[in-house]
């Protein structure tokens, strides 16, 4: 039976965004829940999904063959995803779909369908990357060209009637040999054979890269995904988005794994942890640079951590309500408050920019503009870039989703706008509207 709560998705006509089947915009607000199928039972999966739906997320990123010993350690119901072949190897052509009991794939089905009932899409990775390129981690490597295609075809066929699936190949590993490329291509071709090409496909790369580095020209790749990663404070993900934005052929892009909230900076707890201000900054930088949406992440959510340690500092149920997670909805709300599909990045709005942590990022439509200041520094604006003889100016608060009216100004020359507060954790978005447009009024909460 086809799930109807989530419409099919496609790439927009201008090749910059994703839209629903009726052409209306779709804003990707994702969360990384990599171990979702592997670690949570039905009750906890439902709790997690409902929490994220209430926080207005739209996409959950999860892995079928998970990183944390996803082949050898069973799920919450004691089931593994694959059977072993005659050589004792876990075999992608032998998914454990027993007619007895509640098998691993029954559980995946349950979570996918529960997500759909809540209006959530599942960005589904067929496998984590260590299963085709060990590089680091535990593996084992189980894929070759032939079984990758068979496994992809089986997955595609199984989920062909579920609109809330987005396929994500890769899984945090580089493609360094011809065999790696062939495995990914085979899996993509298998998916398309199985679902008749009904679902979009992207690729999750290793940290610091975009899928465009390896597979931009592949015909199966519908849009790019970046992993700006967890190595540095103030990672300039806007440059990664910008490089994708201007590649040919045109394809949408997003940062699918930026710094996670409460993740040790550079994987070293002694350096401290990324916080809500960091995850807000990466979100507004990326979206304003032209991304189709954005993915949030928390270090203790993707792993569904139950213990406390210097690396994983809280249990996942506590992490689900962290400030950054609750504030991501305001990114979505702002982007959906103005005409969506006409939006372009435009740094020419900024008369004087800053470097590093203070970098300003700007985007606009025909009759509105947004400029993000991470630490509340003054914004000097080249006016006249949007329509209207006069503009209304507002401050938008990324922490609360509230507007503050500034005033009405002539749309010419260079104007300086001073945010209400400044300093770390005092980020603001300057909103400029053609005065003739009837956009949301100040004080509106999203």
N, C-alpha and C positions, 0 to 999 in steps of 0.2 A: 504493500500500500504506500502510495506517495505521500510524503510529509509536506503539508501545505503552509505551515506556520512561517517558513522562510522561503521567499521566492528565489528562483535561479538567478545567478549573477553572471555578468559579462563585462567586458572592457568597454568603456565609454567611446563614443565616436571620435573624440579628439585624442584618444589613446593616452589620457592622463590619469583617469580615475576608474573606479569600478562603479557599475550601476546595476540596479535590479532589472529584471526582465522587461518591466514596463518603461525603462529608461530613467527612472528616478534615482537620485544619487545614493550611493552606499558608502558610509564612512566606516572604515576599518578601525575599530578600537579593540585591539587584541590584548590577550594575556597569555603568557607562556605557562602552560600546565603540562609540561612534557610527560610527566609520569602518571597522568590522570588515569589512564586505562589500567596501568600496571599496579598502582598502589591503593586506590580508593575503592571501597565497596559502594553499593548502590546508594545507601543512605548518605554517606559522606560526599559522594560525587554530586548528588542532588543538592546538598547543602552548598557546596562550592559553586555549582552552576547558578543556583538561584541568587547567591550573593553577587556574583558578577553580573547577572542580568539586572538586578536591582541597582547596581552601580553604572548601568547603561553601557557596559561592554557589548560588543557585537560579534567578536571572534575569539575562540579558544584554540590555542595551538597545542596539539598533543600528538604523541608518537605511538604507533601500533607496536613496533618492536623496540622497546625502550632502552635507554642508555644503561640504567642501573641493573645490569644482569637481567635484562628483559627476556632473554631466551631461557635462562637456567633457573631463575627464581620465579615461582608462580605468583599469580595475582591474588587478590583478597579472597578468592574462592578456590584457591589451590590449583588453578589451571594455567597452563603455559600456551603461548600462541601457536607453536609449531611442534610437530612430531619429529622424532629422529628417524633417519633412514637406516638402511642396512649396515651402513658404515658407522653408525652411532652419531652422525652429525645432524644438527637441527636443520631441517630442510624447508626452504621457502615454498616448495611445491607441495608440502604436506601440512597445510594449516589444520590445527586440531579443531575440527568441527564435528565432534562426537554427537551422536543422537542421544547419548545418555547424559542427563544433568545439564547444568548451566555452564557452557564452555566459555573460553576466553573471548571468542568472537561474539557470542551472545551478549557478553558484558559490554563490549565495544558498541554493539548495536543499541543496547539500552541507553548508554551515555549519549550517543549521537542523537537518538530520538528524543531523549529528555532535553538536550540542548535545543533541538528544533522547537519543542513545545514552549520554550522560553524565549524564542526569537534569536537564538545564538547559532552561529556557524562554527563548524569544526574545521580548522586548518589542520588536516590530517597528514602526518608524516608516515609513509609506509614503513620506514625504518630509520633508526638513528644511524649516522654515518659510519660508526665503527664497525658496522656489519658488512661494509664493502671496502672501507679503507681504515684499518685499525689506527694507524698514526699515533694515537694515544687512547687510553681507555682499555676496556676488557674484551670487546668484541663478543664472540669470535667472528671472523670474516666468513660469511656463508653464501655470499652472492657471486654469481657469474652471469654472463649475458643471458644465457638461456633461462635460468630459473628466475632472474629478475623480471623478465618479460612474462613468464607464467604467473608469478606472484602478482605483478601489476594487473594482469588481465583478470585474475581472480578477485582482487580488491575492487577493480572497476566494475565488474559484473555485480558484485555483492551490494555495492552502494549506488548503483546507477540511477535509482529512483529517489534518492535522497538529495534534495536541492541544497541542503546546508553543509555540503562537503566542499572543501577547497583542498586540492592535493598540493603537498609540499615535499618535493624531493630534496636530496642532500642530507642534512642533519649534522651541521657543525664540523664537517670534514672537507678538505680540499680535494679537487680532482687533479691528481698528479701523474697518472699514467693513462695510456690509451684505454686500458681495461676499465678504469674508473668511469671514463666518459661513456664507454660502451654500455656499462651496467646501468647508468642513469638514463641513457637514451632508450635502452631496452625496457626499463621499468616504465618510463613515460609512454612509450608506444603500447605497452601492455595495458596501462590504465585507459588509454584512449580506445583501444580495442574493446575493453570490457564495458566502459560506460558510454561508448559512441561519442566521446569528446564532449560530454555534457557539462563537465566540471572544469573550472579554471585550474591551471597548474603553475606553481612557482618553485623556487629552489632556495633552501636555507643554507647559507655559506658559513665558513669559519669566521672567527672574529676579525674585524678590521676590513672586511671585504663585502662586496655585493655579488649577487648571482651573476651580474653582468660581466664580471671578470672572467668567468668560465663559460657561461652558456647563453649570453645575451642573444646570439644569433640563432639559437636553436628554435625551430618552428613550434615545438611543443610549449615553450616558455611564454606564458601569457602576460606576466608582469614580474618585475624584479623584486628581490628581497635583500635587504642589507642586514648585516650584524655589526653594528658599530662597537659593541662589546663592552667589557668590564675592566679594561686595562688602565684607563686614564680618566682623571677628572676633566671636564670640559672638552670631551671628545667632539671634534668638529664634524658631526654627522651631517650637517647642512652641506658640507662639501661633497660627501659621498652621495647624498641625494642629488645634488646639483650635477655631478658627473653623469649619473644615470639619466637625469632629466633631458640632457642634450644629446644622448646617444641616438644613433640611427640603426635600425628602425625605432620609431618612438614606442616606448612601452612604459606603463605606469611603474612606480616604485614606492617602497616604504622601508622604514627601519623596523625590521621584524625582531630584533633583539638588541636593544640599547642597554645601557647600564641598569641593573636591577636595584630596586630599593632594598636597602640593608644588605647589599652584596659587599664583601671586602674589596676595597679599592685595589686594583691590580692583583686580586686574589690574595692579598696580604692583610689580615686583620689589624696588624700593627699600624697600618696606614689609615685606619678608619673605614667608614662605610658610606656608600652612596645614600643620599636621603631624598626626601620628597622634592626639595628644590632642584636636585640633580635630575630626577626623572621628569619633572615638569619642563625643565629647560630643554632636554633632548627632544621632548614631544613637540614643543612649539618651534624649536629650531628646524626640525625635520619637516613638519607639516607646512610651515611657512616657506620652506625651500622648494616645495612642490610635491611632497609625498601625498599618496592617495589616502593615507591614514597613518596610524601609528600603533605599535605594540608596546604595552607596559609589561614589566616583569618584576616579580619579587623572588629573591633567592630561596626563600623557604616555601614558596608556593609551587614553583616548577618541580621541586623535589618532594613536595608534600611531607616535609620534615616533621618528625615527632619529638625530636630531642633538642637540646641546646648545646652549642659548642661555639668556639670563636668564629668558625666559618658559617654555621647556620645558627643564628642567635635567637630564634624563637620557633614556636610550633606554628604549623601552617594556618590553623584556625585563627590565631592571633594576627598573623601576617595578612590575612584576607581583609582586615579593616585598617590597614596602615594608611596614613594621610595621602600618600601619592596615589594609591589605588582609588580612593574616594574622589580625588581631584581630577582624574583623567576624564571624567564625564564632562568637565567644563571645556576641555579642548574640543570634544565632539560638539557640544552645544554651540560654541562660538562659530565653528565652521559651518554648521547647519543653519545658522541664523541669517546668512547672506547667500546670494546666488552661488552655488557650489561649483558647477561644471565650467564656469567661465574664469575661475580663479587661476592666477599665474604668480610665480615668484617675481619680485621686482625690487632689487636692491637700490635702484635709482631713486626710490622714494626717500632714501636716507642721505642727507647732506653731509653728515659726519659720523663715521662708524668708529667702533672700538675693537680691540683685539681680545682674544682668549675668552675668559669667563664673562666679559661684558659685551660680547658680540651682539649686535642688533640684527634681527632678521625680519624681512618685510614681504608681504604678499598683498595682492589686490585683485578686485574684479573691475568691472567697468565703472561702477559708481560707489565703491567702498574700498578701504585699505586697512590692513592690520600691520602694526609694527611691534615686535616683542623686545622688551628690555629686561634681561635676566636679573639685574640688580638695581633697578629703578633709576638708572642714570638718565640724564636729559636726552630727549630725542629731537634732533634738528631735521625737519622734513622739507623736502622739495615739493612744494604744493603744485597743483595743476596736473597731477598724474591721473586723477579720476575726474569724472564728469561733475558739472555743477559750478555755478558762480560762487556759491557759498557752501561750506561744509559744517556739519555738526561733528564735534569731537567728544569722545568719551574715553574714560579709563575702564578697562575690563580687568577684573581681579581673577587670576588663575587659581587662587585658593578657594574662592567662594562662588564664582560664576556671576558676580554682580557687576552692574554698570554704574559708573559715576559720570554725570554730565559735566563737561568742561566748559563748553561755550560754542558759539557760532563764529566762523572765520571766513574771510575772503580766500578763495582758492587760488592763490598766487603767491609768488615769492618763496622765501624760506622762513618757516615758523619754528620756534622752539617750544616744546612741551615738557613740563616738569612733572614727573609722577608724584602721587600723593605721599609715598614713602620711598626710602632707598636703603640699600644694604643687602646682605645675603638674606635670602628667603623673601625678598620684597620685589618679586618680578611683576611686571605689568604689561598689558597689551594696549597700545594706543589704537583706538577705532575711529576712523574718519569716514563719514557718510555724506554723499551728495544730499544736501538739505531737502531736496524735492522728493526723496525716497522715504517710504514709510516703513522703516526697519524697526526692530524692537526698541522700546523706550528705555531710558535709564532706570536702574533699579530692578529690571526684570531678572529673576533668578531662574537658571536652567537646571 
